[in-house]
Amino acid sequence: MKKHKWIRKAMARRFIVAVLLIVQLALLLLFIASSTAASKWIPFFLSAISICVGIHVINERGKPGFKMTWLFTVLIFPVFGGLLYLLATRQASGAYVRRRLCKARAEATGRFEKDAQLLSAAAHAYPACATQQRYLQSFAGFPIYQNTAAVYYPSGESFYDALLAGLQQAERYIFLEFFIIEEGVMWNSILEVLRKKAEAGLDVRLMFDDMGCFLTLPKEYPKYLESMGIKCQVFSPFTPVLSVLQNNRDHRKIASIDGKVAFTGGANLADEYINAYDKHGRWRDAAIRLSGDAAWSLTLIFLELWRFASGSDEDCFAYRPAPSPFSPSYEAGTFVQPYADNPLDNENVSEHVYMQIIQNARDYVYISTPYLIIDDTMISALTLAAKSGVDVRILTPQRWDKRLVHITTRSYYRELIKAGVKIYEYKDGFNHAKTFVSDDRAATVGTVNLDYRSLYLHYECGVAVYGGSVVAAVRDDFLHVLSECVRITPQSCAVSTPKRLFQDILRIFAPLM
């Protein structure tokens, strides 16, 4: 495909979408202005709506950060704010999407095979992690496994090599789900394997997020893939409509090969993730591979969203591989628990996993994240752990990919450092790895950033690991990279009063970043 042509088309599409959104806002303002001119009672009526909206937001179950953003909007724009809230959040399509997704989730949940005895064994082996294990299996619905070999990849390059090798060994199907795909060294080599496997009769599927690929793939790209025999779904096609559903993006990265091998982690299928070119300095990322029983969980997580996006009612169990025989590569003392997060079910699974790791820590907790935009609950957990003598360290990038997000991230440093949290910035490039590790017994690797979007708005996934070589590998990787970092001091994060005021304003709108 001729790249320069569709880049121009993508930019034109982006411009058109922006114009249409502005037109919608302008028409709303025009409606309010004309109604006000026609009747003096209209402003009072709209203000009454805003008051009711404000009362509703205060009493509605939800995160304080989101409430503050909407309350601030209503206070600043008492006539306009309430109507905007209703327009953005109370659409019939939202309820319809929620029902469809819950149905797909319920049907997929029935295919998870939960072993109570295995859960009990894991709790006995790692009692400090028992609450997290029980929460994920008994409430969130994600089983715990043994009979699985887990491998940690400390870079996009090592993940890419392993993924390419795994795809070449596929015998039955390949399922891929990624937030960003862009033509280049990484994707083109993967696409060539997918093309050959599709020609050989394998079931090859690809799902990507429309917003994530808005400027990286042409609109007609699905047809191009389907011409090769690759089934393609564009998740949540972006439309220029004021709706909170447009914020619910598919940020997952999943690769399932025959249901026997599965990958997830921070890396997308684009060249910056393997340092094929310099985008923000050296790109640091992390991923994990599961071989064995636990790979089926990530496969089901993929199929759940595929069924939702495609409207298919196919039987997920038809893709269930035969149980894996025990292999010497499996670590007997290691337990693995893949999980996923759905922004429409009012259950913040990823946040709860992170919170439980922090709360259960006794000696240390090491955190790697590209963004640090967190609410009061997470701040309290981190600061309480540090005040209680836990070695809490957080790694963020010194180089930024989004300027305002980076400024907001730095606004949290002062409070955390004051409580004893150690913060480091990766100075050689961009840190995109999303990992937690604690006390040599628990770790998680996945797609979830420490920000509002990942924790509350996006579809995400990860893998919790208890014991074994992966936990040690995540820990060692974190400690190793500290030599390439600068530690943030109270003096280095001090800012002028105007800049601090600017940071405070940005934090009000942090849920929108």
C-alpha positions, 0 to 999 in steps of 0.5 A: 500500500502507498503510505504517503497517500493514506497518511494524507487521508488520515490527516484529512479524516482527523481534521474532519472529525475535529471540525464535526466535534467543534460544530456539535459544541457550537450548535449546542451553544447556539441552541442555549443562546437562542433559547435564552434570547427567546425566553428569560426562563430558559437560563433558569431551567438549564441552571436547574438541570446543572444543579440536578446534575451536580447533585447526581454526580456527587451521589453517583458511585464513581471515582472522585477525580471524575466527579471533580472534573464534571463538578468543575465544568458545571460550576464554571459553566452553570448553564452549559455544563449540565446539558453537556454532561447529559449529552456526553454520558446519558445516551441510549447507545451507552446502555446498549453497548454495556448490555452487549458487553456484559452478555459477552463477558457472562458467556466467556466466563462460563468457559473459564475453568476454576479449580478451588483446590489449586486456589487453596494450594496457591493461598497456602504457598503464598499466604500474603497474596491469598486475598488477591488470588481469591479476588481474581478467581472468585469475584472477577472470574479469572482462574489461577493456573499451574502447569504453565511456563512463564517467560519475562521479556525486558525489551520490545526487541526480545518480545518481538523475536519470541513473538515472531518465532511463536507465530511461525510455529502456529498450527491451528489459529492465530489471534492478535489484539493490539492498540497500535499497529503501524507499517514498518520493520516489525509489523511487515515481518509479522504480516508476512507470517500471518499471510502465509498462515492464512494461505495454509488454512489457519484461522488468523484474526486481528483486532485493533483499536480505531483510535490507536491506529487513527494515524497509523493505518488507512481506513480501508486497511481491514479490506486489505487484510481480508484480501489475504484471508486474515479476519479483521475487526476494528474495535469501536470505530471512532465517530465524531459524536460527543460520547464517553464511549469514545474514551473506552479504547481497546488498550490490550495487547494479546497474541494467542497461538493455538491457545497453547502459547500467549503473549501480553505486555506493553509493546504494540506492533510498531517500530518504536517499540523495538527501537528500529528508529529513535522516537523518544530515545531508547524505548524501554518495554516489557512483556510476558509469554505463557506456555501451557494451561494459562494461555487459554485465559488470554485466548478467552479474553481475546474471544470475549471482545472479538464476539462483542466487536463482531456480533458473533455467537460462536462457541469459544470452547471450540478453540480450547486446546487439549490440556497440556501434559506436564513439562519440565519447563513448568515451575512447580512452585509458580502460580499464574493468573491472567486477568482483564479489565472492562471499563463498562462493568464498574469493576476496576480489576487492574486497579485492585490488582495494583492496590493489593500488591501495594497493600500486601507488600512488607519489604518492597514494591517496585513499580514501572509506568510511563505515566503517573496520574493517580487518584487519592486512593492510590496516593494513600496506598503508596504513601502509607506503604512508604511510611510503614517502612516498605521500600516503594520505588517508582520508575517513570520516563524523563523523556515524554511523549505527551507534554501535558501528561508529563507535567501532570505526572511530575505534579505528584512527585512532591507528595510521594517523595515527602512520604518516603517514596523513591522516584526515578526517571529513565533518562536514556529514552522512554519507559513504557514498561508496566510492571509491579513486583513485590517481596520476591513473591508477586509480580504483574506484567501487562498493559495497564498504566498508572493513569486514569485512562488505563485504570478506569476507561480502557480495556486492559489486561495483565498477568499476575505471577506468584513465585518463580523465575518471572518474579525474580526477572521483573525485580532484577530488570527493575534494579538493573535499569536504575543505573540508567535513571536519575533519582528525583529529589525534593529540590529537583521537583520544586517548581515556581508558583505559576507552574505549580498553579498550572499543574494543579489546574491540569490535575483537575482535568487529569481524568481526560488525559 
